Structures are given as structure tokens and as C-alpha cells.
Amino acid sequence: MGSIRQPTLRKLIAEAANYALDREAPIEPPPAELAPRLIAALPQIGALLESADEEVQIQALTTLARVWQIDPAKVFPVLAKNLHHLRVLYWTRLLAERLPEKHAEDESFIAVLIGYLTQPNSNAGKVAAKALAWCGPAAKAAIPALLDVVNKDPRHAEAALALWRIGRRTEALSGLIAGTKLLFRDELLIAIQSLGEIGPGAAEAGPALLALRTRVHGWADKRLGAAIDNALQKIGSVKIRMPGNEMIAVSPSVWPGAAVQPGDVSQVVPDLNGVQRQIQDPAHDALTIGRGRGGRIYFVDDGDYKKELPVVLRTMGVRQDWDKYAVFVLDATDPKTEGYVSQLRIVTHFALYRLFNAMTSEEFRAFPAQPLPIDELVCGFVAKQREEWNSLPEYVRVREYFGGHRSNRGKEELGFGFMVEDVHYGVYRIWSRAWLSP
């Protein structure tokens, strides 16, 4: 069938698009008598997405959404050419989530999506991976291509989600963890549930889930909080994977039986009378009990910090070669106000025993060693934060948290603070922040 004349095409899509797109309402296929003509006119309908007339663009998009219900394999390439339009991108992502069940096993459609995975970081590649995730196990032919994507970019959230939903492949773990920052709505919920399905093998996802739990507290979708709690329960112990693949055990925020909680990062260490003092922002508050050493420092993530930082820590009196310590993790709910993004509180087993009275003498002697001494943990935290934030899209980087922009480099760069709370017993904090943030 040849091309349709423009007036006839406008009349055709006006008839096919005779309803408004809605996130919740079901999308109906076009009338049977119009379907063949619409499919034949797909290239022309796609061209109308470039129209300066908003009404024409919406009608064309609505028509494509309806034809998607009967032949997504032909519609996807048309949409993929126009994903530079935010409205088209938004609705293509939505259509990928609302794939008709009968097409989830359509080999021709799956083959089309696999073809777009060769452009993994383009909008088309990401939406293709998203659609494959919703196809589920029927898209097993996509596993080699998805593995290639996550091997090149382990933090590719959409490809990781597809890889887990299709083949339960644990190579998806890094991408699912990244997805706790990059995904939204139902995709985010599925990523959380997927981490729970992995179980204890996803221990390193614990800190990301805990951070997400603080962010979703006030969100309207209450399913997310319940899903995070369920995933953490299935995962069990929480660990941080360091750059050298060492797994650092993270202690629970509430230490069983402790009168003074070492995981309460809103308080500084008890003074000699056992009294704690409130701390709001580690960047602006510190208490150091020691003999002329301690205090706090700030630094940016450049230079040879692996060589220089241990020297500084030694000068500050840090028990840097100790490997028996507890780690408590906190992510800010409002980084701009609280002055940090992520924070570790490091409490030696000596401090747990003598300062916080959090364990018996038998527990003190049997306290397990961590795989890294304190100085390497601090350097590892810096490297981990650099890897995490510098690899994310700009819209979720530190600049977004602190309100910086391209003309204000002081707000945009990732920086760090380190504080010695107690130099004698060994209590420390390391946190990431926006360098020179107010």
C-alpha cells in the first residue's frame, strides 16, 4: 500500500486518536477496519511526531499507542526515532511497561528490541531493555546481549532489571543496586523485590536499600517501604563491597542491649560522665576527647589520596591498623540541610566495650575482624563514593542535592570530611559532601 495523502492521514489519526492518553486507563487497540491502514502509514504517522502543532503530535502519539496494542514490533522503531521529544520518551517508557501479554512471546518483537541493545546508553537502548524486562522469561534470546551490556556497564539499571527478570542472572546485582537511585515507580518496586529474591547473595545491596528507605518515608507509594523491609529481611546481613571486593559488615542501627547506642549518629560519643550531646551536621559539629590530637578535615576527591590520607589519619591519632570495628551507615534525607550525602561511623571494638558498654568481656575477646584495617576502609569509602556518584547521570549527582550548577564548581564537585570523635577509644566518621557547599 502506498503512502496516504496528508489530509486523509490527518483524518485517519484523528479518528484513531479519539481519546486521551492516561497513565491508568487501559489503552484500546484501534478499530479493526482502521488497523491495516494505520500500520501501512506508520512512517508518516511517525513524521507527525516532529510537528510543531502540539495537538497533531499528541494525536500521532495516541495513534501509535493504540497500534502498539496490535503490532509493537512495527511501532517501536517509529517511536525510537523520536525519543528526543520528552513526551514521546515518556509514553514509550510507559508503553514498555504496558506490553500486551500476547506480545511478550512475540519473537519478531523481541528481535527488534535486541537490535536496539547495541545502543545501550541511548534512550532507545534503555527503553528496549525496559520492554524486555516486561517480556520476562519469554525473552531468553536477549540474555547474551543483556550480559554484554552489563559487562560493559555493570550499573546499567534497565539492562540489569531485564537480565534478572528474564534469566535470574546474578550479574544483574550491580545494576539493580544502581536502580535504587535511577528507577521510578513500578520499575523501582520490581528492582527492590528482585534484590530480595537474590537473598543473602545481595548483602552488598543493604546500604543502598537502607538509604532508599530514608528517602521513601514521605512518599505517597507506601508499597516501596514495605518492599524494602521485606527485601532486607530476605537478604539478612548487610555488607559494603569495597573496591578490592572486600565485604565490610555493617552493624544494625540499633545495637541489642546497649544503653548508649553506637549507631545513633545524631549523637556524639559520651563524655566522661556518660552524657551524649546532639549532633545535627558532622560538617559543623565535633567533639574530640584526646591528648592534643583529633579534630576534623575536609578534602576533595583529587590527588593521590591513597598515599596522602593514611599519613593524615596517623597524624590525627587514628588507630588506622585496627581491623576490629563496627561500621554504621547513614544517608542524609536532606543533604542540602544536613551537609552530607553518605556517612560512615566507625567504632572500634574497644570503644564498643569500654565507651558504649555494648558488649561483654567475652564478646569483646571474640569480636570478629573486618577484612580491611581502618585506614584502608576510609580510602575505600572515598573510592566507592567516587565510583558511585561520578558514574551516575548528571540529574542525580551531588549537584542536584546541593543546588549547584555549572557556573559554581564549588557546589558541584564531590568532597569529603573526616572527623575523630574520640581519639583514645577510637570513634571516627567519614562522609561525602559537595565540595565547598554552604
Sequence and secondary structure as in RCSB ss.txt:
>XXXX:A:sequence
MGSIRQPTLRKLIAEAANYALDREAPIEPPPAELAPRLIAALPQIGALLESADEEVQIQALTTLARVWQIDPAKV
FPVLAKNLHHLRVLYWTRLLAERLPEKHAEDESFIAVLIGYLTQPNSNAGKVAAKALAWCGPAAKAAIPALLDVV
NKDPRHAEAALALWRIGRRTEALSGLIAGTKLLFRDELLIAIQSLGEIGPGAAEAGPALLALRTRVHGWADKRLG
AAIDNALQKIGSVKIRMPGNEMIAVSPSVWPGAAVQPGDVSQVVPDLNGVQRQIQDPAHDALTIGRGRGGRIYFV
DDGDYKKELPVVLRTMGVRQDWDKYAVFVLDATDPKTEGYVSQLRIVTHFALYRLFNAMTSEEFRAFPAQPLPID
ELVCGFVAKQREEWNSLPEYVRVREYFGGHRSNRGKEELGFGFMVEDVHYGVYRIWSRAWLSP
>XXXX:A:secstr
     HHHHHHHHHHHT S   SSS      TTTHHHHHHTHHHHHHGGG S HHHHHHHHHHHHHHHTT HHHH
HHHHHTTTTSHHHHHHHHHHHHT  GGGTT HHHHHHHHHHTTSTTSHHHHHHHHHHHHHGGGGGGGHHHHHHHH
HH TT HHHHHHHHHHH  GGGHHHHHHHHHH  HHHHHHHHHHHHHHGGGGGGGHHHHHHHHHHGGG S THHH
HHHHHHHHHH SEEEE TTS EEEE  SS TT SS TT TTB    TTS   B S TTT    BSSS  EEEEEE
S S HHHHHHHHHHHTT  TT   EEEEEEE SSHHHHS SEEEEEEEHHHHHHTS  S HHHHHT    SS HH
HHHHHHHHHHHHHHHTS GGGSHHHHHT  TT HHHHSEEEEEEEEETTTTEEEEEEEETT  
